[in-house]
Amino acid sequence: MILHISKHIFSIGDKYDILDDQGNLVYKVIGQAFTIGHKLELHDAHGNELAKVNQRLFTFAPTYEIEANGKTVATVCKEPFTLTQPRYAVDGPETRYEMVGDWINWEFTITADGVPVAQVNKQFAVLADKYNLLVMDGADVSAIVCLVIIMDEVVHRAHRSTC
């Protein structure tokens, strides 16, 4: 499955649209404005909430929790001291994901228990963050979308705040 993720440029709170190859809305991510730490919600095309992403505060490295049905299903932590290949460890009760990026943070590979399940490529865009996401058959698409959004929040936040 191929998805296209784009961040809204001018919005209060973070907002992302996730479209399929035909341009149909598949998911929408809505961030809460004026909160301490990032708080995001993943919705399907019909507006049903699928997951919440909450930033943990006061941690050594950027850390987020993904919740579904009121339960924490994964904890995402950017591994510190990885200058040339950013890495994110994702621990959950059923699957351990890992995201590994290139040195410019434009391409990431996501693995589940060591098996590649998705490839993320950042598109060149002047005023926005846009990604192409290739998800392998059988992978948990909503979980992978949450991982890409967390990566964008962590990696590209510093760049956006200086523009």
C-alpha positions in Angstrom: 0.0 0.0 0.0 1.3 3.4 -0.9 0.3 6.4 1.2 1.1 10.1 0.9 1.5 12.1 4.1 1.4 15.9 4.1 1.5 18.3 6.9 -0.8 21.4 6.8 1.3 24.5 6.6 -0.8 27.1 8.3 -2.9 25.5 11.1 -3.3 25.9 14.9 -2.0 22.6 16.2 -0.4 20.0 14.0 -2.5 18.6 11.2 -1.7 15.9 8.6 -3.6 14.4 5.7 -2.8 10.8 4.7 -4.0 10.0 1.1 -3.9 6.9 -1.0 -2.4 6.8 -4.5 -5.8 7.9 -6.0 -5.9 11.0 -3.8 -8.5 9.7 -1.4 -8.3 10.6 2.3 -7.4 7.5 4.3 -6.4 9.0 7.6 -6.2 12.4 9.3 -4.0 13.4 12.2 -5.2 16.3 14.4 -2.9 17.8 17.0 -4.2 19.6 20.0 -3.1 23.2 20.2 -1.8 24.9 23.3 -0.8 21.8 25.2 2.4 21.0 27.1 4.0 18.3 24.9 2.6 17.0 21.6 -0.8 15.4 21.7 -2.1 14.0 18.4 -5.0 11.9 17.3 -5.2 9.5 14.3 -8.6 9.3 12.7 -9.9 7.3 9.8 -11.5 8.9 6.8 -14.9 8.8 8.6 -13.6 10.6 11.6 -13.4 7.6 13.9 -10.5 7.9 16.4 -8.0 5.0 15.9 -5.1 6.1 18.1 -3.6 8.8 20.3 0.0 9.9 20.3 1.2 11.6 23.5 4.7 13.0 24.1 6.2 12.0 27.4 7.8 15.0 29.1 11.0 15.2 31.1 12.8 12.4 29.4 16.4 12.2 28.3 15.5 11.4 24.7 12.3 12.3 22.8 9.7 9.7 23.9 6.1 9.2 22.8 3.3 6.8 23.7 0.8 5.4 21.2 -2.6 4.6 22.8 -5.5 2.7 21.2 -8.8 1.9 23.0 -7.5 3.6 26.1 -4.4 1.4 26.5 -0.8 2.2 25.7 0.1 -0.1 22.8 3.6 1.2 22.1 6.4 3.4 23.5 8.5 5.2 20.9 12.0 6.5 21.9 14.5 8.2 19.7 17.8 6.6 20.6 20.4 9.3 21.7 23.8 9.7 20.2 22.9 8.5 16.7 24.3 11.3 14.6 24.7 9.6 11.2 21.7 7.2 11.3 18.8 8.3 13.5 17.1 5.4 15.2 13.8 5.0 17.0 13.0 2.0 19.2 9.4 1.1 19.4 8.4 -1.3 22.2 4.9 -2.8 22.4 3.3 -5.9 23.9 3.1 -7.7 20.6 5.7 -6.3 18.2 9.0 -4.5 18.5 9.5 -1.9 15.7 12.6 -0.1 14.8 12.9 3.0 12.5 16.3 3.7 11.0 17.0 6.8 8.9 19.7 8.2 6.7 22.0 11.0 7.8 19.8 13.8 6.4 16.5 12.3 7.8 14.9 11.9 4.4 14.6 8.2 4.2 13.6 5.7 6.9 13.1 2.0 7.0 10.7 0.5 9.5 11.1 -3.0 10.6 8.9 -5.2 12.8 10.9 -7.9 14.8 13.7 -7.4 12.2 11.5 -7.8 9.1 11.1 -4.7 6.9 7.5 -3.5 6.9 7.6 0.0 5.5 9.8 2.5 3.7 9.4 6.3 4.2 10.8 8.9 1.7 10.6 12.6 2.4 9.6 14.7 -0.7 11.2 18.0 -1.4 8.8 20.7 -0.4 9.6 24.3 0.4 6.9 25.1 3.0 5.7 21.7 4.2 6.8 18.3 5.2 5.6 15.6 2.7 6.3 11.9 2.7 5.7 8.9 0.6 5.0 5.8 2.6 5.2 2.3 1.2 3.6 -0.2 3.6 4.1 -4.0 3.0 1.1 -6.3 3.0 0.1 -7.5 6.4 1.6 -4.6 8.3 -0.3 -2.6 10.8 -0.9 0.5 8.7 -2.3 2.8 11.4 0.7 2.0 13.8 3.1 2.7 11.0 1.4 6.1 10.2 1.7 7.0 13.9 5.5 6.2 13.7 6.0 8.4 10.7 4.1 11.3 12.4 6.3 10.9 15.5 9.4 10.9 13.4 8.3 14.1 11.7 7.5 15.7 15.0 10.9 14.9 16.4 13.2 15.3 13.4 11.7 18.3 11.6 10.4 20.4 14.5 13.7 22.2 15.0 13.8 23.1 11.2 10.2 24.4 11.2 10.7 26.6 14.2 13.6 28.5 12.5 11.7 29.3 9.3 
